[in-house]
Structure formats: structure tokens, C-alpha cells
Amino acid sequence: MSKVRITLQKSKIDRSKAQKLVLEALGLNKIGSSVEKEATPQIMGMVAKVSHLVKTEEI
């Protein structure tokens, strides 16, 4: 499996509760914070839900 780096680019203020929960589950708290995850279908689905808030890059 490949890995992806997910970086929070925009604020989660004024976002739906579901989007806030997805960001929390990914481990993203502050703008600019990054996490590295395996590119599983579950993780990529979570990223798709908040794609307008995050930047992803393959590692």
C-alpha cells in the first residue's frame, strides 16, 4: 500500500459536525498540521469528504 500525507489547509470553523468528526478521526487539529496514513479505501473516502479543506500528496 502506498502512503499519503494529508495536510489541513482551511479552518474547520463553520463546517458540519460530520466534517469535523472526519478531521478529528484523521488526526488533524490545527491548520498546517499533517498526518501520514496508508492509502486504504476507507482513508481515501474520508479524505474525499473533506477534500475542500485538505491537501493530499503521495509519499
Secondary structure as UniProt FT lines:
FT   STRAND          3..8
FT   TURN            13..14
FT   HELIX           17..26
FT   TURN            31..32
FT   STRAND          34..38
FT   HELIX           41..49
FT   TURN            50..53
FT   STRAND          54..58
//
